[in-house]
């Protein structure tokens, strides 16, 4: 088997040192994919639709990474002063990408913002700031008060879900680094894990070869084999004969 090519979504940023715009993604995503046996490929944000289609045709899988907030106009969300790092260009290309990988059956894994963009791509909505909109909510945004690998709370995994098979346990402790989350679940998706406060923590796309999204950051938990199995499972689903 050849190592699968896994596309990794990126974000726009500015290098103050070199005074130049950059397209980048955090290193832990590519490290997790390399450990799992894949070759990561960054997906630029400046691709026109036809070139995005051309790139996707060459990829064996996709990871939708974490990042800033999604433009509220995409899901009819309420404005909030805690919204940050909105990038309409990123929203547009990731929504196109989510819809295309769903249609094509391309294996994909969504992480944090990745879960949220997939939900929005299929018509769902988000809490724009959980502490103000979800009564009795846990503390879901734990950085910078805690490191990225801080295990903030448990999640209950749905019996019989693909995620349950991947993690191998009905309850797992996860890190938590987000202030937004799923409010209304897209009808195309199935919720497969939840936090004690009821917030949806994972979703799947039924009947798809591999479509798993989680609200936590497994790439930042490299020493937890259950979390790394998310990447191994994606890579296995993306394998192509050599």
C-alpha positions in Angstrom: 0.0 0.0 0.0 1.2 3.5 -0.8 1.1 6.1 1.9 -2.2 8.1 1.4 -2.1 11.8 0.6 -4.2 13.6 3.3 -5.2 17.2 2.6 -4.9 19.5 5.6 -6.9 22.7 5.7 -5.0 25.9 6.4 -5.5 29.5 7.6 -4.4 32.9 6.5 -1.9 34.7 8.7 0.7 37.5 8.7 4.4 37.0 9.4 5.3 40.2 11.3 9.0 39.2 11.2 9.1 38.9 7.4 6.2 41.3 6.7 4.5 38.9 4.4 1.2 37.1 4.2 1.4 33.3 4.8 -0.9 30.3 4.6 -0.2 27.9 7.5 -1.5 25.2 9.8 -0.3 24.1 13.2 2.5 21.4 13.2 0.7 18.8 15.4 -1.8 17.9 12.6 1.0 16.9 10.2 2.9 15.1 13.0 -0.2 13.0 13.9 -0.7 12.1 10.2 2.9 11.2 9.6 2.9 9.0 12.7 -0.3 7.3 11.4 1.4 6.6 8.0 0.2 9.4 5.8 1.7 12.2 3.7 0.1 15.5 4.7 -0.6 18.0 1.9 -1.6 21.6 2.8 -4.7 22.9 1.0 -4.1 26.5 0.0 -7.0 29.0 0.6 -6.5 30.9 -2.7 -7.6 28.0 -5.0 -10.4 28.7 -7.5 -13.2 26.1 -7.4 -11.8 24.2 -10.5 -8.3 23.9 -9.0 -9.8 22.8 -5.6 -11.6 20.0 -7.5 -8.4 19.1 -9.2 -6.5 18.9 -5.9 -9.2 16.9 -4.2 -9.1 14.4 -7.0 -5.5 13.7 -6.1 -6.1 13.4 -2.3 -7.0 10.2 -0.5 -8.5 12.0 2.6 -8.9 15.3 4.3 -8.5 16.8 7.8 -10.5 19.9 8.6 -8.4 21.6 11.2 -9.2 24.0 14.1 -8.9 27.7 14.0 -10.9 30.9 14.2 -14.6 31.5 14.2 -17.0 31.1 11.3 -18.7 34.1 9.9 -22.1 34.3 11.6 -23.9 35.1 8.4 -23.2 31.6 7.3 -25.5 30.1 9.9 -27.7 33.0 11.1 -25.8 33.4 14.3 -26.0 36.2 16.8 -23.1 38.7 16.8 -20.9 38.6 19.9 -17.9 40.6 21.0 -16.0 37.3 21.7 -16.0 36.3 18.1 -12.4 36.3 16.7 -10.3 35.6 13.7 -13.1 35.4 11.2 -11.9 34.6 7.7 -14.6 34.5 5.0 -12.1 33.1 2.4 -11.4 30.2 4.6 -15.1 29.6 5.4 -15.9 29.6 1.7 -13.3 27.1 0.6 -13.9 24.8 3.6 -17.7 24.7 3.0 -17.1 23.8 -0.6 -14.6 21.2 0.4 -16.9 19.6 3.1 -19.8 19.4 0.6 -17.5 17.8 -2.0 -15.8 15.2 0.2 -19.3 14.2 1.4 -20.5 13.8 -2.2 -17.4 12.0 -3.4 -17.1 9.7 -0.4 -13.6 11.0 0.4 -12.6 10.0 4.0 -12.4 13.0 6.3 -11.7 13.9 9.9 -12.9 17.2 11.4 -11.3 18.7 14.5 -12.8 21.6 16.6 -13.6 24.3 14.0 -13.6 21.4 11.6 -16.6 19.9 13.3 -18.3 23.3 13.3 -17.6 24.0 9.6 -19.0 20.6 8.6 -22.2 21.3 10.6 -22.6 24.7 9.0 -21.8 23.3 5.5 -24.9 21.0 5.8 -27.2 23.7 7.3 -26.6 23.5 11.0 -26.0 26.4 13.4 -23.6 27.3 16.2 -23.6 28.9 19.6 -21.5 32.0 19.0 -20.3 32.1 22.6 -21.2 29.1 24.7 -20.9 30.7 28.2 -23.6 33.2 27.3 -25.9 30.9 25.3 -25.9 27.5 26.9 -27.3 27.5 30.4 -25.1 25.4 32.8 -22.3 25.1 30.3 -18.9 23.6 31.3 -15.7 25.6 30.8 -15.0 24.6 27.2 -12.3 27.3 26.5 -9.4 26.3 28.7 -6.4 28.0 27.0 -4.4 30.0 28.1 -5.3 29.1 31.7 -4.3 25.5 30.9 -2.1 23.8 28.3 -3.4 22.3 25.1 -3.2 18.8 26.5 -5.2 19.6 29.7 -8.0 17.0 30.0 -10.9 19.3 30.8 -14.0 17.0 30.9 -15.4 13.6 29.9 -17.4 12.9 26.8 -20.0 10.2 26.5 -19.6 8.3 23.2 -22.7 6.9 21.4 -23.0 3.1 21.4 -22.6 1.6 17.9 -21.1 4.7 16.4 -17.9 4.7 14.3 -16.3 6.8 16.9 -17.1 4.2 19.6 -15.3 1.6 17.5 -12.3 4.0 17.1 -11.9 5.0 20.7 -12.9 1.6 22.2 -14.4 3.1 25.4 -17.9 4.6 26.1 -16.4 7.5 28.1 -13.2 9.4 27.4 -11.5 12.4 28.9 -10.8 15.2 26.3 -9.1 18.5 26.1 -11.3 21.5 25.3 -10.2 24.7 23.5 -13.3 26.3 22.0 -15.9 28.9 22.9 -18.3 28.0 20.1 -20.2 24.7 19.4 -23.1 23.1 17.7 -26.4 24.6 18.5 -28.7 23.0 15.9 -27.3 19.8 14.3 -27.5 19.6 10.6 -30.1 17.0 9.6 -27.6 15.1 7.4 -25.3 14.5 10.5 -25.6 12.2 13.5 -24.4 13.2 16.9 -22.1 10.5 18.4 -20.7 12.1 21.6 -21.7 14.7 24.1 -20.3 16.6 27.1 -22.0 16.4 30.5 -23.7 19.8 29.8 -25.3 18.3 26.7 -23.1 20.0 24.1 -22.5 17.9 21.0 -18.8 16.8 21.0 -18.7 14.5 17.9 -20.7 13.9 14.7 -20.7 11.5 11.8 -22.1 11.4 8.3 -24.1 8.2 8.1 -23.5 5.9 5.0 -20.2 7.7 4.3 -17.1 5.6 4.1 -15.4 7.7 6.8 -16.7 11.0 8.0 -15.9 11.7 11.7 -15.7 15.0 13.4 -14.8 15.8 17.0 -14.9 19.0 19.0 -11.7 18.4 20.9 -8.0 18.4 19.7 -6.7 14.8 19.4 -3.6 16.0 17.6 -2.5 17.6 20.9 -2.8 14.3 22.8 0.0 12.3 21.1 0.5 10.0 24.1 -3.1 8.8 24.2 -3.4 5.8 21.8 -7.2 6.2 21.7 -6.9 9.7 20.3 -4.2 8.8 17.9 -6.4 6.0 16.6 -8.6 8.7 15.1 -5.7 9.5 12.7 -4.8 5.8 12.2 -8.4 5.1 11.3 -8.6 8.0 8.8 -5.4 6.8 7.2 -6.6 3.2 7.0 -9.9 4.4 5.4 -7.8 6.4 2.9 -5.4 3.6 1.9 -5.0 3.1 -1.8 -3.4 0.0 -3.5 0.2 0.6 -4.6 
